[in-house]
Amino acid sequence: MPTKKRIIVQGGDRFYERISVHLAPSEMDVEQSASVSDTVRKINAQSETYGLMLIDMDEKSGSGLKLLNSLQRSNLDIPVIALAAHGTVDGAVEAMRCGAVDYLVEPVSQEMLQTSVERYMKHNKTGLKSSGGKDRSVKTKDIITDDPSFKKVLDLARRVAPSDATVLIRGESGSGKELLAYYIHKHSRRFGKSYVAVNCAALPENLAESELFGYEKGAFTGAAARKTGKFELADNGTLLLDEISELPLPLQAKLLRCIQEREVDRVGGTKPIPVDVRIIAVSNVDLKQKVLEGQFREDLFFRLNVIPVAIPPLRNRRGDISLLAEHFLAFHSRRNNREIMRPSAEAIDILKRRYWKGNVRELENVIERAVMLADGVQLLPEHLILDEEDDESESDFTVRAGVSVREMEEKLIFATLKEVGNNRTMAAKMLGVSIRTLRNKLNEYKHREVQVNI
């Protein structure tokens, strides 16, 4: 008889009972541990028998973080899933910094817990101690934010996730569109089923149709066997269509029919095949503009734009920069077997002044480089390698000798409006004037071609 996988649970009786009930259908032994010292003792004594640990982060004693820190000091390579009934961004960041591979907010469904458990069991089934530079971290698909505007986006995403409505996510490159798509899938009834991502820009035009819809054996020269397309692979699950604007026009018509009819026609096939797929489309360009330019079908745009979601760029949520910097520092420190680094106030100030054309992806690259360059546990300004052309001082707003104060005032106002996505209220706050004053200034300039939002 094969030995069952063992899970150790650190928490009170109610927490243990709830976990045991959720995991009862699985082939796993769930064992309770009474205290931090008892857990560490068991792991040290029988590390090869445990494949995973679940921790209650809500105990008033703070035993969850104590245990995570103890595991790090002992260099024990056992995946830890942290659960919290009162989850916070700070709590998630701290748990991940201390080595947790996942952070779940209760009440958690049985399906979600089992999926997380099975996922991380795959990464470590023995619990053996780490060696050398082994990466004991598992990169998760968490969204970290404390920004009010982004929280509204996440709230909308959670509300629409249980439905099958098509979602169109718009945002700049590197802003987290793919993460938001997975976030929607994670909170949907399809979580645990297929999640298939397709980069439409990377599909060769002559192969795009067969990649999406598949083909039959003998459909063309070289088709030696039947190929299952992405739609069929995503059946009962979610299909992410990334960079949807790059899809060729002829294929857009076939995609529209597939979405409307909920069936696909394989290349060389004789009959349609029904599919049950939830579509999430992603674009870093304005599809409305693409429609006006004749590069995107209007009927497909309306079919995709059922639930439009826009992600604010990083420069419009500067409060997240320090949170993300700390998260990436912790992640890349663990990944490179370094002590967990913390940012200095001076380094954070420099990061907050950046324009961040590449958004969160660019910030992570900067932090990863800094971890390689740093020789201590603190991130300092000299560890930051930044492209000069991305400084805010190099933005559209520049000061030149001989320009009148009135002209500079006008340029400053419009540069600020551009920075905040033409939101007058936010621009007035940044400029330190009333909304009425800003409105009067705009009327004075009579820039009628510039559209702004009240």
Sequence and secondary structure as in RCSB ss.txt:
>XXXX:A:sequence
MPTKKRIIVQGGDRFYERISVHLAPSEMDVEQSASVSDTVRKINAQSETYGLMLIDMDEKSGSGLKLLNSLQRSN
LDIPVIALAAHGTVDGAVEAMRCGAVDYLVEPVSQEMLQTSVERYMKHNKTGLKSSGGKDRSVKTKDIITDDPSF
KKVLDLARRVAPSDATVLIRGESGSGKELLAYYIHKHSRRFGKSYVAVNCAALPENLAESELFGYEKGAFTGAAA
RKTGKFELADNGTLLLDEISELPLPLQAKLLRCIQEREVDRVGGTKPIPVDVRIIAVSNVDLKQKVLEGQFREDL
FFRLNVIPVAIPPLRNRRGDISLLAEHFLAFHSRRNNREIMRPSAEAIDILKRRYWKGNVRELENVIERAVMLAD
GVQLLPEHLILDEEDDESESDFTVRAGVSVREMEEKLIFATLKEVGNNRTMAAKMLGVSIRTLRNKLNEYKHREV
QVNI
>XXXX:A:secstr
    EEEEEES HHHHHHHHHHHTTSSEEEEEE SHHHHHHHHHHSGGGEEEEEEETT TT HHHHHHHHHHHHT
    EEEEETT  HHHHHHHHHTT SEEEESS  HHHHHHHHHHHHTT SS     TT              HHH
HHHHHHHHHHTTS   EEEE  TTSSHHHHHHHHHHTSTTTTS EEEEEGGGS TTTHHHHHH B TTSSTT  S
 B  HHHHTTTSEEEEETGGGS HHHHHHHHHHHHHTEE  BT SS EE   EEEEEESS HHHHHHTTSS HHH
HHHHTTEEEE   GGG THHHHHHHHHHHHHHHHHTT    EE HHHHHHHHTB  TTHHHHHHHHHHHHHHH S
SSEE GGG    GGGBGGGSS    TT  HHHHHHHHHHHHHHHTTTBHHHHHHHHTS HHHHHHHHHHHT TTS
  B 
